[in-house]
């Protein structure tokens, strides 16, 4: 069963471009994973320090494997000083 995620990440104002670069690297690496069905990054037009991921993973095993990748672990560590707050993750079910 596919796993749908929405992740909201807020950058400190002085770190927007640095965090954006790290997030774009995540996209480039994540879309190469076989379990990745969709991995879209958006930037809020009215609040450019807010980034939103829309992700679809083939299954829970694929998502678990993704979260163990070295580039994900590096992102979690390197992004900490750039974040305004802890990212918010929504695991959702598509209704329509």
C-alpha distances in whole Angstrom, upper triangle without the diagonal:
4,7,10,13,17,19,23,26,29,32,35,38,40,36,35,35,35,31,30,31,29,26,27,27,23,22,24,23,19,19,20,17,15,11,13,12,14,17,19,22,25,28,29,32,34,33,33,33,29,26,23,20,17,14,10,9,7,5,8,10,11,11,14,15,16,18,20,21,25,25,23,25,28,27,26,30,32,30,31,35,34,32,33,31,27,24,22,19,16,13,12,10,11,14,15
4,6,10,13,16,20,22,26,29,32,34,36,33,31,32,31,28,27,28,26,23,23,23,20,19,21,20,16,15,17,14,13,9,10,9,11,13,16,19,21,24,26,29,31,30,30,29,26,23,19,16,13,10,6,6,5,5,8,10,9,10,13,14,14,16,18,19,23,22,20,23,25,24,24,27,29,27,29,32,31,29,30,28,25,22,20,16,14,11,10,9,10,13,14
4,7,10,13,16,19,23,25,29,31,33,30,28,29,28,25,24,25,23,20,21,22,18,17,20,18,15,15,17,14,14,10,10,10,10,12,14,17,19,22,23,27,28,27,27,26,23,20,16,13,11,8,6,5,6,6,7,10,9,8,11,13,12,13,16,18,21,20,18,20,23,21,21,24,26,24,25,29,27,25,27,24,21,18,16,12,11,7,7,8,9,13,15
4,7,10,14,16,20,23,27,28,31,28,26,27,26,23,22,24,22,18,19,20,17,16,19,18,15,15,17,16,16,12,11,10,9,10,12,14,16,19,20,23,25,24,24,23,20,17,13,10,8,6,5,7,9,9,10,13,12,10,13,15,14,14,18,19,22,21,18,20,23,21,20,24,25,23,24,27,26,23,24,22,20,16,14,10,8,6,5,6,7,11,13
4,6,10,13,16,19,23,25,27,24,22,24,23,20,19,21,19,15,17,18,15,14,17,17,14,14,17,16,17,14,11,11,10,9,10,12,13,16,17,21,22,21,21,20,16,14,10,8,6,5,6,8,12,12,11,14,13,10,13,15,13,13,17,17,20,19,15,18,20,18,17,21,22,19,21,24,22,19,21,18,16,12,10,7,6,5,6,9,10,14,16
4,7,10,13,16,20,22,24,22,19,21,21,18,17,19,18,14,16,18,15,14,18,18,15,16,19,18,19,16,14,14,11,10,10,10,11,13,14,17,19,17,17,16,13,10,7,5,5,6,9,12,15,15,15,18,16,13,16,18,15,15,19,19,21,19,16,19,20,17,17,20,21,18,19,22,20,17,18,16,14,10,8,6,5,7,8,11,12,15,16
4,6,10,13,17,19,21,18,16,18,18,14,14,17,15,12,14,16,13,13,17,17,14,16,19,18,20,18,15,16,13,11,10,9,10,12,13,16,18,15,15,14,10,8,6,5,7,8,11,13,17,17,16,19,17,14,16,17,15,14,17,18,19,17,14,16,17,14,13,17,17,14,15,18,16,13,14,13,11,7,6,4,6,9,11,14,15,18,20
4,7,10,13,15,18,16,14,16,17,13,13,16,15,12,14,17,14,15,18,19,17,19,22,21,24,21,18,19,16,13,12,10,10,10,10,14,14,12,12,10,7,6,5,7,9,11,15,17,21,21,20,22,21,17,19,21,18,16,20,20,21,19,16,18,18,15,14,17,17,14,14,16,14,11,11,10,9,6,5,7,8,12,13,17,18,21,22
4,7,10,12,15,12,11,13,13,10,10,13,12,10,13,15,13,14,18,18,17,19,22,22,24,22,20,21,18,14,13,10,10,10,10,14,15,11,11,8,6,5,6,8,12,14,17,19,23,23,22,24,22,18,20,21,18,16,19,19,20,17,14,16,16,12,12,14,14,10,11,13,10,7,8,8,7,5,7,9,12,15,17,20,21,24,26
4,7,9,12,10,9,12,12,9,10,14,13,11,15,17,16,17,20,21,20,22,25,25,28,26,23,24,21,18,16,13,12,10,10,13,13,9,9,6,5,6,9,11,15,17,21,23,26,27,26,27,26,22,23,25,21,20,23,22,22,20,17,18,18,14,13,15,14,11,11,12,9,6,5,6,8,7,9,12,15,18,20,24,24,27,29
4,6,8,6,6,9,9,7,9,12,11,11,14,16,15,17,20,21,20,23,25,26,29,28,25,26,23,19,18,14,13,11,11,14,14,10,9,5,6,8,11,14,17,19,23,25,29,29,28,29,27,24,25,26,22,21,23,23,22,19,17,18,17,13,13,14,13,9,10,9,6,4,5,8,10,10,12,15,18,21,23,27,28,30,32
4,6,5,7,10,10,9,11,14,14,14,17,19,19,20,23,24,24,26,29,29,33,31,28,30,27,23,21,18,17,14,14,16,15,11,10,7,9,12,15,17,21,23,27,28,32,33,31,32,31,27,28,29,26,24,26,25,24,22,20,20,19,16,15,16,14,11,10,9,6,5,5,8,11,12,15,18,21,25,27,30,31,34,35
4,5,6,9,10,10,12,14,15,15,18,20,20,22,24,25,26,27,30,31,34,33,30,31,28,24,22,18,17,13,13,14,13,10,9,6,10,12,16,19,22,25,29,30,34,35,34,35,33,30,31,32,28,27,29,28,27,24,23,23,22,18,18,19,16,13,14,12,9,9,8,12,15,15,18,21,24,27,29,32,33,35,36
4,6,8,9,10,12,13,15,16,18,19,20,22,24,25,26,28,30,31,35,34,31,32,29,26,24,20,19,16,16,17,16,13,11,9,13,15,18,21,24,27,30,32,36,36,35,36,34,31,32,32,29,27,29,28,26,23,23,23,21,18,18,18,15,13,14,11,8,10,10,14,17,17,20,23,26,29,31,35,35,38,39
4,6,5,6,8,10,11,12,14,16,17,18,20,21,22,24,27,28,31,31,28,29,26,22,21,17,16,14,15,16,17,13,11,8,11,12,16,18,22,23,27,29,32,33,32,33,30,27,28,29,25,24,25,24,23,20,19,19,17,14,15,15,12,10,11,9,6,8,9,13,15,15,18,21,24,27,29,32,33,36,37
4,6,5,6,9,10,10,12,14,15,16,18,20,21,22,25,26,30,29,26,27,24,20,18,14,13,10,12,13,13,11,7,6,9,9,13,15,19,21,25,27,30,31,31,32,29,26,28,28,24,23,25,24,23,20,19,20,18,15,16,17,14,11,13,12,8,9,10,13,15,14,17,19,22,25,27,30,30,33,34
4,5,5,6,9,10,10,12,14,15,17,19,20,21,24,25,29,29,25,27,23,20,18,14,14,11,13,14,16,13,10,9,11,11,15,16,20,22,25,27,31,32,31,32,29,27,28,28,24,24,25,23,22,19,19,20,18,15,17,17,14,12,15,13,10,12,14,17,18,17,20,22,24,27,29,32,32,35,35
4,5,5,7,9,10,11,13,15,16,17,19,21,22,24,28,27,25,26,23,20,18,15,15,13,16,17,19,16,13,11,13,13,16,17,20,22,25,26,30,31,30,30,28,25,26,26,22,21,23,21,19,16,16,17,14,12,14,14,10,9,12,11,8,11,13,16,17,16,19,21,24,26,29,32,32,35,36
4,5,5,6,9,10,11,13,14,16,16,19,21,22,25,25,22,24,21,17,16,12,13,11,14,16,17,14,11,9,10,9,12,13,17,18,22,23,27,28,27,27,25,22,23,23,20,18,20,19,18,14,14,15,13,10,11,12,9,7,10,10,7,8,11,13,14,13,16,17,20,23,25,28,29,32,33
4,5,5,6,9,10,11,13,14,15,17,19,21,24,24,20,22,18,15,13,10,10,9,12,14,16,13,10,9,10,8,11,12,15,17,20,22,26,27,27,27,24,22,24,23,20,19,21,19,19,15,15,17,15,12,14,15,12,10,13,14,10,11,13,15,16,14,17,18,20,23,24,27,27,30,31
4,5,5,6,9,10,11,13,14,16,18,20,23,23,20,22,19,15,14,11,13,12,15,17,19,17,13,13,14,12,14,14,17,18,21,23,26,27,27,27,24,22,24,23,19,19,21,18,17,13,14,16,14,11,14,15,12,11,14,14,12,13,16,18,18,17,19,20,23,25,27,29,29,33,33
4,5,5,6,9,10,11,12,15,16,18,21,21,18,21,18,14,14,11,13,13,17,19,21,18,15,13,14,12,13,13,16,17,20,21,24,25,24,24,22,19,20,20,16,16,17,15,14,10,10,12,10,7,10,11,9,8,12,13,10,12,15,16,16,14,17,18,21,22,25,28,28,31,32
4,5,5,6,9,10,10,12,15,16,19,19,16,18,15,11,10,8,10,10,14,16,19,16,13,12,12,9,10,9,13,13,16,18,21,22,22,22,20,17,19,18,15,14,17,15,14,11,10,13,12,8,11,13,11,9,13,14,12,12,15,16,15,13,15,15,18,19,21,24,24,28,29
4,5,5,6,9,10,11,13,15,18,19,15,17,14,11,10,8,10,11,15,17,20,18,15,14,14,11,12,11,13,14,17,18,21,23,23,24,20,18,20,20,16,16,18,16,16,12,12,15,14,11,14,16,14,13,16,18,15,15,18,19,19,16,18,18,20,21,23,25,25,28,29
4,5,5,6,8,10,12,13,17,18,15,17,15,12,12,11,14,15,18,20,23,21,18,17,17,14,15,13,15,15,18,18,21,23,23,22,19,18,19,18,14,15,16,13,13,9,10,13,11,9,13,14,12,12,16,17,15,16,20,20,20,17,20,19,21,22,24,27,27,30,31
4,6,5,6,8,10,11,15,15,12,14,13,9,10,9,13,14,18,21,23,21,18,17,16,13,13,10,13,12,14,15,18,19,19,19,16,14,16,14,11,11,13,11,11,7,7,11,10,8,11,13,12,12,15,17,15,16,19,19,17,15,17,16,18,19,21,23,24,27,28
4,5,5,6,9,10,13,14,10,12,10,6,7,7,11,13,17,19,22,21,18,18,16,12,12,9,11,10,13,13,16,18,19,19,16,14,17,16,12,13,15,13,14,11,10,14,14,12,14,17,16,15,18,20,18,18,21,21,19,16,18,17,18,18,20,22,22,25,26
4,6,6,7,10,13,14,11,13,12,9,10,11,14,16,20,22,25,24,21,20,19,16,16,13,14,13,15,15,18,20,21,20,17,16,18,16,13,15,16,13,14,11,12,15,14,13,16,18,17,17,20,22,20,21,24,24,23,20,21,20,22,22,23,25,25,28,28
4,6,6,7,11,12,10,13,12,10,12,13,16,19,22,25,27,26,23,22,21,17,17,14,15,13,15,14,16,18,18,18,14,14,15,13,10,12,13,10,10,8,9,12,12,11,14,17,16,16,19,22,20,21,24,24,22,19,21,20,21,21,23,25,25,29,29
4,5,6,9,9,7,10,9,7,10,11,15,18,21,24,27,25,23,22,20,16,15,12,12,10,11,10,13,15,15,15,11,10,13,11,8,10,12,9,11,9,9,13,13,12,14,17,17,17,20,22,21,21,23,23,21,18,19,17,18,18,19,21,21,25,26
4,5,8,9,6,8,7,6,9,11,15,18,21,24,27,26,23,23,21,17,16,13,12,10,10,10,12,15,16,16,12,12,15,13,10,13,15,13,15,13,13,16,17,16,18,21,20,20,23,25,24,23,26,26,24,20,21,19,20,19,20,21,20,24,24
4,6,9,7,10,10,10,13,15,19,22,25,27,30,29,27,26,25,21,19,16,16,13,13,12,13,16,17,16,12,13,15,13,11,14,15,12,14,12,13,17,17,17,19,21,21,21,25,27,25,26,29,28,26,23,24,22,23,21,23,24,23,27,27
4,6,5,9,10,10,14,16,20,23,26,29,32,30,28,27,25,21,20,16,15,12,12,10,10,12,14,12,8,10,12,9,8,11,12,10,13,12,12,15,17,16,18,21,21,21,24,27,26,26,29,28,25,22,23,20,21,19,21,21,22,25,26
4,6,8,11,12,15,18,22,25,28,31,34,33,31,30,28,24,22,18,17,13,12,9,8,11,13,11,8,11,13,10,10,14,14,13,16,16,16,19,20,20,22,24,25,25,28,31,29,29,32,30,28,25,25,22,22,20,21,21,21,24,25
4,6,9,11,14,17,21,24,27,30,32,31,29,29,26,23,20,16,15,11,9,6,5,7,9,8,5,7,10,9,8,12,13,13,16,16,15,18,20,19,20,23,25,24,26,30,28,27,30,28,26,22,22,19,19,16,17,17,18,21,22
4,6,7,11,14,17,20,23,26,29,28,26,25,23,19,17,13,11,8,6,5,6,9,11,11,7,8,11,10,9,12,14,13,16,15,14,17,19,18,19,22,23,22,24,28,26,25,27,26,24,20,20,17,17,15,16,16,16,20,21
4,7,10,14,17,20,23,25,28,27,26,26,23,20,17,13,11,8,5,5,6,10,13,13,10,11,14,14,12,15,17,17,20,18,17,21,22,21,22,25,26,24,27,30,28,27,29,28,25,22,21,18,17,15,15,15,14,18,18
4,6,10,13,16,19,21,24,24,22,22,20,16,13,10,7,5,5,7,9,12,14,16,12,12,15,15,13,15,18,17,20,18,16,20,21,19,20,24,24,22,25,27,25,24,26,25,23,19,18,16,15,14,14,15,14,17,17
4,7,10,14,16,19,22,21,19,19,17,13,10,7,6,4,7,9,12,14,15,16,13,12,15,15,12,14,17,15,17,15,14,17,18,16,17,21,20,19,21,24,21,20,22,22,20,16,16,14,14,14,15,16,15,19,19
4,7,10,13,15,19,18,16,17,14,10,8,6,5,6,9,12,15,17,18,20,17,15,18,18,15,16,20,18,20,17,16,19,20,17,18,21,21,19,21,23,21,19,21,21,20,16,16,14,15,15,15,17,16,19,19
4,7,10,13,16,15,13,13,11,7,6,5,7,9,12,15,18,20,21,22,19,17,20,20,16,17,20,19,20,16,15,18,18,15,16,20,18,16,19,20,17,16,18,18,17,14,14,14,15,16,17,19,18,21,22
4,7,9,12,11,10,11,9,6,5,6,8,11,15,18,21,23,23,25,22,20,23,23,20,20,23,22,23,20,18,21,21,17,19,22,20,17,20,21,18,16,17,18,18,14,15,15,15,17,18,20,19,22,22
4,6,9,8,6,8,6,4,6,9,11,15,18,21,25,26,26,28,25,23,25,26,22,22,25,24,25,21,20,22,22,18,19,21,20,16,19,19,16,15,15,16,17,14,15,16,17,20,20,23,22,24,25
4,6,5,5,7,5,6,8,11,13,17,20,23,27,28,28,30,28,25,27,28,25,25,28,27,28,24,22,25,24,21,21,24,22,19,20,21,17,15,15,16,17,15,15,16,17,20,20,23,22,24,24
4,6,6,9,9,10,11,14,16,20,23,26,30,31,32,34,31,28,31,32,28,28,31,30,31,27,26,28,27,24,24,27,25,21,23,23,19,18,18,19,21,18,19,20,21,24,24,26,25,26,26
4,6,9,9,11,13,16,18,22,25,29,32,33,33,36,33,30,33,34,30,30,33,32,33,29,27,30,29,25,25,27,26,22,23,23,19,18,17,18,20,18,19,21,21,25,25,27,26,28,28
4,5,6,9,11,15,17,21,24,27,31,32,32,34,32,28,31,32,28,27,30,30,30,27,25,27,26,22,22,24,22,19,20,19,16,14,13,15,17,15,16,18,20,23,24,26,26,28,29
4,5,7,11,14,17,20,24,26,30,31,31,33,30,27,29,30,26,26,29,28,27,24,23,25,23,20,20,22,20,17,18,18,14,13,13,15,17,15,17,19,20,23,24,27,27,29,29
4,7,10,13,17,19,23,26,29,30,29,31,29,26,27,28,25,24,26,26,25,22,20,22,21,17,17,19,17,13,15,14,10,9,9,11,13,12,14,17,19,22,24,27,27,29,30
4,7,10,13,16,20,23,26,27,26,28,26,23,25,26,23,22,25,24,24,21,19,21,20,17,17,19,18,14,15,15,12,10,10,11,12,10,11,13,15,19,20,23,23,25,26
4,7,10,13,17,19,23,24,24,25,23,20,22,23,19,19,22,21,22,18,16,19,18,15,15,18,16,13,15,16,13,11,12,12,13,10,11,12,14,17,18,21,21,24,24
4,7,10,13,16,20,21,21,23,20,17,20,21,18,17,21,20,22,19,16,19,19,16,16,19,18,15,17,19,16,13,14,14,13,10,10,10,11,13,14,17,17,20,21
4,6,10,12,16,17,17,19,17,14,17,18,14,15,18,18,19,16,14,17,18,14,15,18,18,15,17,20,17,15,17,16,14,11,10,9,10,12,13,15,15,19,20
4,7,10,14,15,16,18,16,13,17,18,15,15,19,19,21,18,16,19,20,17,18,21,21,19,21,23,21,19,20,19,17,13,12,10,10,10,10,12,12,15,16
4,7,10,12,12,15,12,10,13,14,11,13,16,16,19,17,14,17,19,17,17,21,21,19,21,24,22,20,22,20,18,14,13,11,10,10,10,12,12,16,17
4,7,9,10,13,10,9,13,14,12,13,17,17,20,18,16,19,21,19,20,23,24,22,24,27,25,24,25,24,21,18,16,13,12,10,10,10,10,14,15
4,5,7,9,6,6,10,10,9,11,14,14,18,17,15,18,20,19,19,23,24,23,24,28,26,25,27,25,22,19,18,14,13,11,12,12,13,16,18
4,7,8,6,8,11,11,11,14,16,16,20,20,18,20,23,22,22,26,27,26,28,31,30,28,30,29,26,22,21,18,16,13,14,13,14,17,18
4,5,5,6,9,10,11,13,15,16,20,20,18,20,23,22,22,25,27,26,27,31,30,28,30,28,25,22,20,17,16,12,13,13,14,17,19
4,5,5,6,8,10,11,13,15,18,19,16,18,21,21,20,23,25,24,25,29,28,27,28,26,22,20,19,15,14,11,13,13,16,19,21
4,5,5,6,9,10,11,13,16,18,16,17,20,20,20,23,25,25,26,30,29,28,30,28,24,22,21,18,18,15,16,17,19,22,24
4,5,5,6,9,10,11,15,15,14,16,19,18,18,21,23,23,25,28,27,26,29,27,23,21,20,17,17,14,16,17,18,22,23
4,5,5,6,9,10,14,14,11,13,17,16,15,19,21,20,21,25,24,23,25,23,20,17,16,13,14,11,14,15,17,20,22
4,5,5,7,9,13,14,11,12,16,16,15,18,20,20,21,25,25,23,26,23,20,18,18,15,15,13,16,18,20,23,26
4,5,5,7,10,12,10,12,15,15,15,18,20,20,22,25,25,24,27,25,22,20,20,17,18,16,19,20,22,26,28
4,5,5,9,9,7,10,12,12,13,16,17,17,19,22,22,21,24,22,19,17,18,15,16,15,18,19,21,25,26
4,6,8,9,6,7,11,11,10,13,15,15,16,20,20,19,22,20,16,15,15,13,15,14,18,20,22,25,27
4,6,9,7,7,10,11,11,13,15,16,17,21,21,21,24,22,19,18,19,17,19,18,21,23,25,29,31
4,6,5,6,9,10,11,13,14,16,17,21,21,21,24,23,20,18,20,18,20,20,23,25,26,30,31
4,5,5,6,9,10,11,12,14,16,19,19,20,23,23,20,19,21,20,23,22,25,28,29,33,35
4,5,5,6,9,10,10,12,14,17,17,17,21,21,19,17,20,19,21,21,24,27,28,32,33
4,5,5,6,9,10,10,13,16,15,15,19,18,15,14,16,15,18,18,21,24,25,29,30
4,5,5,6,9,10,11,15,15,15,19,18,15,15,17,16,19,20,23,26,28,31,33
4,5,5,6,8,10,13,13,14,18,18,16,15,18,18,22,22,26,29,30,34,35
4,5,5,6,8,11,11,11,15,15,13,12,15,16,19,20,23,26,28,31,33
4,6,6,6,10,10,10,14,13,11,10,13,14,17,19,22,25,27,31,32
4,6,6,9,10,11,14,14,12,13,16,17,21,22,26,29,31,34,36
4,6,7,8,10,14,14,13,14,17,19,22,24,27,30,32,35,37
4,6,5,6,10,11,10,11,14,16,19,22,25,28,29,33,34
4,5,6,9,9,9,10,14,16,20,22,25,29,30,34,36
4,6,8,10,11,13,16,19,23,25,28,32,33,36,38
4,7,9,11,11,15,18,21,24,27,30,31,34,36
4,5,7,8,12,14,18,21,24,27,29,31,33
4,7,9,12,15,18,22,24,28,29,32,33
4,6,9,12,15,19,21,25,27,29,32
4,6,9,13,16,19,23,25,27,30
4,6,10,13,16,20,21,24,26
4,7,10,13,16,18,21,23
4,7,10,13,15,18,21
4,6,10,12,15,17
4,7,10,13,16
4,7,9,12
4,6,9
4,6
4
